[in-house]
Amino acid sequence: MKWPRTLILATPGESISQARKRRLLLNDQDFLDLLKYLNEDPDSLLIDGLAQTIKERLGLPTSDLISPLTPEGREQVRLTTLKLREIMDCPERIFVAPCAMALETAAVIQKHWPAAKNTPITKDERLKAQDLGLAALYHDPRIFMILNPEQKEMIGLYGPYRYRFPQGESIADARERTRGGNRRLGPRTRWQPYPGNSAVTDQSLPGSQFSRRHS
């Protein structure tokens, strides 16, 4: 057999950067006001000022590529690992996105799954989330679009699927990249045989390309 018998998709636990973004969405009054205006009065003259205030006040975000898991994120992974141990055999290989939270997720899996202690870990660029490029500096793509109106015009020109973030990727780019990983791990695989069970820790893949089982 030249492909995994069972393939498990394990989304990484919550990272520090993700927790900060979540707090922004839930607790930042300026951001909540911004969303309200965008939904109810998109032509309001207050929108640009709110977006600029949020960006300047929050400063540079922490990159998901280097952000470790929060204590809550590590607990999420521990509980998930205990559940995985009940429903599947020990993975014979673990594939991870090359980012801190995915690598730490794999390490927590191995810590709480003694049989997986020596399971090989393979980093694969194709498991990364969509690269938002310069928009990642703005904490939220909507703030990026407000402060860079020509980019909103580009979305209108190319459509949301083909629009490519400056120095980043389009949804189409990311899906094509993840399809490459799917060909590597899926049943058509010929050049990279990994029989048995495999676990994948991605970085929130577009369309969850790897969420499937093979028999």
N, C-alpha and C positions, 0 to 999 in steps of 0.2 A: 504494500500500500504506500502511495507516494504523497499522501496528504493527511492532515490531522483527522483522526477519527472523531474527535470532539474539539470544538473551538469555542472558548468562552471569552466574551467581551467584558472586561472589567474597567469601567470608567474610574479614573483616579479619584481619591478623596479630595475634599475641598482644600484648596491652597490658600495661603495668606492673601495673595492678590485677588482671588475670587471672593474671599470673605469681605475684603474691603469694598469690592464692587457691589456685593450684596447689601452691605450697610448703606452704600450710596443710594441704591435704589429704594431701600425701605425707610431710611431715616433722614436723608438730606432734604430739607424743606425747599431749598432752591431747585433741586433736581425734580422734586415732586411738582413744584409750580411750573417748571419747564415742561414736563410731560402734560400737565393740564392745559397749558397754552397750546402745545402742539396738537392736542386732540380736539380742543374746543375753539381755539382762535389762532390758527396757524399763521395768520398775517399780523399778529400782535407785534408791536415795536419793542416789547419787553423781552422777546425771545433771545435776540442776539446778546443783550446785556447779561441775561441770566447764564447763558452758555459760557460767555467769557469769564464771568465771575467764578463759576464752578471750576473751569480749567485752571485759572490762576490760583485759586484757593487750595486746590488739591495737589498742585504740583505734578511732578512726573510720577506715573504709575510704576508699580513693580512688575517686571515682565513675568508672564506665566512660565517662561523657559527657565527662570532661576528661582522662582518662588517655591519654598517648601510647603509641606502640608501644615495645616493648623492642627492643634490637639484633637479637635472635633473630627477633622479629616482623617487622622490616623485611627481614631476610634471607628469611623465609618468603614475603613478598610479592614480592621480587625474583625468586626462583626460579619462583614461580607465574606472574609476568608473562612471563618468558622462555618458559615452556611455552605460555602463551596465544598468544604471538606465532606459534607454530608451527601452531596449530590453528584460528585464526580471523583474520578481517580486523580492522583497527584499529577499535575502537568509535567510533561517531559521537556517543555521549553516555554519560556515566558518572553513574549515580544513586548517592547515598550517604546513609546514615543521618547525622543531624546530631550526630555525636559525634566526639571527637578521633581515635579509632583508625580509624574509617571514612574520615574526611577525609585522614588521613595515609596510609592505604592507597591512596587514589586518587592522592595526590601521588607515592607511590613507583611506582605503575603508570605514571604519565606520565613520570617520570624515566627509567625503563628501557624505555620504549616510545616512541622519538622521534616516531613518527608520531602518537601520542596527546597530544603536548605541548600542543596547543591545543584538545583535545576539551573541550566544555563539561561542567562538573560541576554536577549538580542535587541539592540537599539535599532530602530528603523525610522528614517525620516518621513516615510509615507504615513505614519500614524499621527503626525502632528495635526492640530486644528488648523483651520483656515488662517493664513497670515494676513492680518489686517494692516500691515505696513505702518505708514505714518498715523493712521487712525488710532493705533494702539496708544499713542501719546495723549489721547483726549478722554480716556476712561470709558467712553461710550461712543459708538459710531454715530449716534444721533447728534452729539455735540460736535463731532468732526464735520458732519454735513452742514450744520448750522453756520459754523465759522469758516467753512470753505464752500460757499454756495456753488462754485463752478463744478464741484464734484457731484452735487445733486443733479446738475444739468447733464453730467456724464452718465449718471444712472438712467436719466430719461432717454439719453441717446442710445445706450447699449442695452438697457434692461438690467434688472437686479442680478440676473444669473450670470451675465457676461461682464458686468462691471468689475474692473480690477482696481483694488485700493492702491494708491501710490506706494511704490516699493513693497507691495504685498501681492495678494492673490485674489482672483475672482472665485465665486463658488464653483464655476466650471473648472478652474485650475485645480482647486482642492479635490474635487470629485475625481478628476482624472488621475491625480496623484494617488488617492486612496484606492482607485481601481487597480493600480499597479501592485499595491500590497495585497489586494484581493486575489489577483492572479498568482501572486507568490504563495499565498496560504490556501487557496481554494482548490477544488477538485481537479482543475486543469493543470495544476502545478507539475512540472516535470524536472525543472532544474534545481529545486531546493526541497528534497524530501525530508519531512519531519513526521514520521508515523507516530501514532499514539495520541495523546492529549496535549493541547496547547492553550495557554492563557494569554490574552492580549490586553495590555493596559494602554489605552489610547489617550488622546487629548481632546475628547469630544469631537469625533470624526463627523464630517457632514454626511448625513444620511445613514450613519452607523453601518458603514460598509462591512464591518467585520462581525456584526451580530447575527450569527448563524451557526447551525450545527451540521456536521458532515457525518454520514454513516457509511 
